[in-house]
Amino acid sequence: MHHVAKLLETLSSLPVNVAVLEPDGTISELNRAWRAFAAATGR
């Protein structure tokens, strides 16, 4: 489980928008850049 947490932490620190998708296309994780975009645009 530590590896997953470290991977998510690394993805979150990237300055580009990154989303982790489930096999069916459902978004399971968004990084900080996506969250900042959502907050800035009211989404």
Distance bins in CASP14 RR format, pairs under 12 A and 6 or more apart:
PFRMAT RR
TARGET T0000
AUTHOR 0000-0000-0000
RMODE 2
METHOD distances of the structure
MODEL  1
1 7 0 0 0 0 0 1 0 0 0 0 0
1 8 0 0 0 0 0 1 0 0 0 0 0
2 8 0 0 0 0 0 1 0 0 0 0 0
2 9 0 0 0 0 0 1 0 0 0 0 0
3 9 0 0 0 0 0 1 0 0 0 0 0
3 10 0 0 0 0 0 1 0 0 0 0 0
4 10 0 0 0 0 0 1 0 0 0 0 0
4 11 0 0 0 0 0 1 0 0 0 0 0
4 20 0 0 0 0 0 1 0 0 0 0 0
4 28 0 0 0 0 0 1 0 0 0 0 0
4 29 0 0 0 0 1 0 0 0 0 0 0
5 11 0 0 0 0 0 1 0 0 0 0 0
5 12 0 0 0 0 0 1 0 0 0 0 0
5 29 0 0 0 0 0 1 0 0 0 0 0
6 12 0 0 0 0 0 1 0 0 0 0 0
6 13 0 0 0 0 0 1 0 0 0 0 0
7 13 0 0 0 0 0 1 0 0 0 0 0
7 14 0 0 0 0 0 1 0 0 0 0 0
7 18 0 0 0 0 0 1 0 0 0 0 0
7 20 0 0 0 0 1 0 0 0 0 0 0
7 29 0 0 0 0 1 0 0 0 0 0 0
7 31 0 0 0 0 0 1 0 0 0 0 0
8 14 0 0 0 0 0 1 0 0 0 0 0
8 18 0 0 0 0 1 0 0 0 0 0 0
8 19 0 0 0 0 0 1 0 0 0 0 0
8 20 1 0 0 1 0 0 0 0 0 0 0
8 28 0 0 0 0 1 0 0 0 0 0 0
8 29 1 0 0 1 0 0 0 0 0 0 0
8 30 0 0 0 0 0 1 0 0 0 0 0
8 31 0 0 0 0 1 0 0 0 0 0 0
8 32 0 0 0 0 0 1 0 0 0 0 0
9 18 0 0 0 0 0 1 0 0 0 0 0
9 29 0 0 0 0 0 1 0 0 0 0 0
9 31 0 0 0 0 1 0 0 0 0 0 0
9 32 0 0 0 0 0 1 0 0 0 0 0
10 18 0 0 0 0 1 0 0 0 0 0 0
10 20 0 0 0 0 0 1 0 0 0 0 0
10 29 0 0 0 0 0 1 0 0 0 0 0
10 31 0 0 0 0 1 0 0 0 0 0 0
10 32 0 0 0 0 0 1 0 0 0 0 0
11 17 0 0 0 0 0 1 0 0 0 0 0
11 18 1 0 1 0 0 0 0 0 0 0 0
11 19 0 0 0 0 1 0 0 0 0 0 0
11 20 1 0 0 1 0 0 0 0 0 0 0
11 28 0 0 0 0 0 1 0 0 0 0 0
11 29 1 0 0 1 0 0 0 0 0 0 0
11 30 0 0 0 0 1 0 0 0 0 0 0
11 31 1 0 1 0 0 0 0 0 0 0 0
11 32 0 0 0 0 1 0 0 0 0 0 0
11 33 0 0 0 0 1 0 0 0 0 0 0
11 34 0 0 0 0 0 1 0 0 0 0 0
11 35 0 0 0 0 0 1 0 0 0 0 0
12 18 1 0 0 1 0 0 0 0 0 0 0
12 19 0 0 0 0 0 1 0 0 0 0 0
12 20 0 0 0 0 0 1 0 0 0 0 0
12 29 0 0 0 0 1 0 0 0 0 0 0
12 30 0 0 0 0 1 0 0 0 0 0 0
12 31 1 0 1 0 0 0 0 0 0 0 0
12 32 1 0 1 0 0 0 0 0 0 0 0
12 33 0 0 0 0 1 0 0 0 0 0 0
12 34 0 0 0 0 1 0 0 0 0 0 0
12 35 0 0 0 0 1 0 0 0 0 0 0
12 36 0 0 0 0 0 1 0 0 0 0 0
13 31 1 0 0 1 0 0 0 0 0 0 0
13 32 1 0 0 1 0 0 0 0 0 0 0
13 33 0 0 0 0 1 0 0 0 0 0 0
14 20 0 0 0 0 0 1 0 0 0 0 0
14 30 0 0 0 0 0 1 0 0 0 0 0
14 31 1 0 1 0 0 0 0 0 0 0 0
14 32 0 0 0 0 1 0 0 0 0 0 0
14 33 1 0 0 1 0 0 0 0 0 0 0
14 34 0 0 0 0 0 1 0 0 0 0 0
14 36 0 0 0 0 0 1 0 0 0 0 0
15 31 0 0 0 0 1 0 0 0 0 0 0
15 32 0 0 0 0 1 0 0 0 0 0 0
15 33 1 0 0 1 0 0 0 0 0 0 0
15 34 0 0 0 0 0 1 0 0 0 0 0
15 36 0 0 0 0 0 1 0 0 0 0 0
15 37 0 0 0 0 0 1 0 0 0 0 0
16 31 0 0 0 0 1 0 0 0 0 0 0
16 32 0 0 0 0 0 1 0 0 0 0 0
16 33 1 0 0 1 0 0 0 0 0 0 0
16 34 0 0 0 0 1 0 0 0 0 0 0
16 36 0 0 0 0 0 1 0 0 0 0 0
16 37 0 0 0 0 0 1 0 0 0 0 0
17 27 0 0 0 0 0 1 0 0 0 0 0
17 29 0 0 0 0 0 1 0 0 0 0 0
17 30 0 0 0 0 1 0 0 0 0 0 0
17 31 1 0 0 1 0 0 0 0 0 0 0
17 32 0 0 0 0 1 0 0 0 0 0 0
17 33 1 0 1 0 0 0 0 0 0 0 0
17 34 1 0 1 0 0 0 0 0 0 0 0
17 35 0 0 0 0 1 0 0 0 0 0 0
17 36 0 0 0 0 1 0 0 0 0 0 0
17 37 1 0 0 1 0 0 0 0 0 0 0
17 38 0 0 0 0 0 1 0 0 0 0 0
18 27 0 0 0 0 0 1 0 0 0 0 0
18 28 0 0 0 0 0 1 0 0 0 0 0
18 29 0 0 0 0 1 0 0 0 0 0 0
18 30 1 0 0 1 0 0 0 0 0 0 0
18 31 1 0 1 0 0 0 0 0 0 0 0
18 32 0 0 0 0 1 0 0 0 0 0 0
18 33 1 0 0 1 0 0 0 0 0 0 0
18 34 1 0 0 1 0 0 0 0 0 0 0
18 35 0 0 0 0 0 1 0 0 0 0 0
18 37 0 0 0 0 0 1 0 0 0 0 0
19 25 0 0 0 0 1 0 0 0 0 0 0
19 26 0 0 0 0 0 1 0 0 0 0 0
19 27 1 0 1 0 0 0 0 0 0 0 0
19 28 0 0 0 0 1 0 0 0 0 0 0
19 29 1 0 0 1 0 0 0 0 0 0 0
19 30 1 0 1 0 0 0 0 0 0 0 0
19 31 1 0 0 1 0 0 0 0 0 0 0
19 32 0 0 0 0 0 1 0 0 0 0 0
19 33 0 0 0 0 1 0 0 0 0 0 0
19 34 1 0 0 1 0 0 0 0 0 0 0
19 35 0 0 0 0 0 1 0 0 0 0 0
19 37 0 0 0 0 0 1 0 0 0 0 0
19 38 0 0 0 0 0 1 0 0 0 0 0
20 26 0 0 0 0 1 0 0 0 0 0 0
20 27 1 0 0 1 0 0 0 0 0 0 0
20 28 1 0 1 0 0 0 0 0 0 0 0
20 29 1 1 0 0 0 0 0 0 0 0 0
20 30 1 0 0 1 0 0 0 0 0 0 0
20 31 0 0 0 0 1 0 0 0 0 0 0
20 34 0 0 0 0 0 1 0 0 0 0 0
21 27 1 0 1 0 0 0 0 0 0 0 0
21 28 1 0 0 1 0 0 0 0 0 0 0
21 29 0 0 0 0 1 0 0 0 0 0 0
21 30 0 0 0 0 0 1 0 0 0 0 0
22 28 1 0 1 0 0 0 0 0 0 0 0
22 29 0 0 0 0 1 0 0 0 0 0 0
27 34 0 0 0 0 1 0 0 0 0 0 0
27 35 0 0 0 0 0 1 0 0 0 0 0
27 38 0 0 0 0 0 1 0 0 0 0 0
29 35 0 0 0 0 0 1 0 0 0 0 0
30 36 0 0 0 0 1 0 0 0 0 0 0
30 37 0 0 0 0 1 0 0 0 0 0 0
30 38 1 0 0 1 0 0 0 0 0 0 0
30 39 0 0 0 0 0 1 0 0 0 0 0
30 43 0 0 0 0 0 1 0 0 0 0 0
31 37 0 0 0 0 0 1 0 0 0 0 0
31 38 0 0 0 0 0 1 0 0 0 0 0
32 38 0 0 0 0 0 1 0 0 0 0 0
32 39 0 0 0 0 0 1 0 0 0 0 0
33 39 0 0 0 0 0 1 0 0 0 0 0
33 40 0 0 0 0 0 1 0 0 0 0 0
34 40 0 0 0 0 0 1 0 0 0 0 0
34 41 0 0 0 0 0 1 0 0 0 0 0
34 43 0 0 0 0 1 0 0 0 0 0 0
35 41 0 0 0 0 0 1 0 0 0 0 0
35 42 0 0 0 0 0 1 0 0 0 0 0
35 43 0 0 0 0 0 1 0 0 0 0 0
36 42 0 0 0 0 0 1 0 0 0 0 0
36 43 0 0 0 0 0 1 0 0 0 0 0
37 43 1 0 0 1 0 0 0 0 0 0 0
END
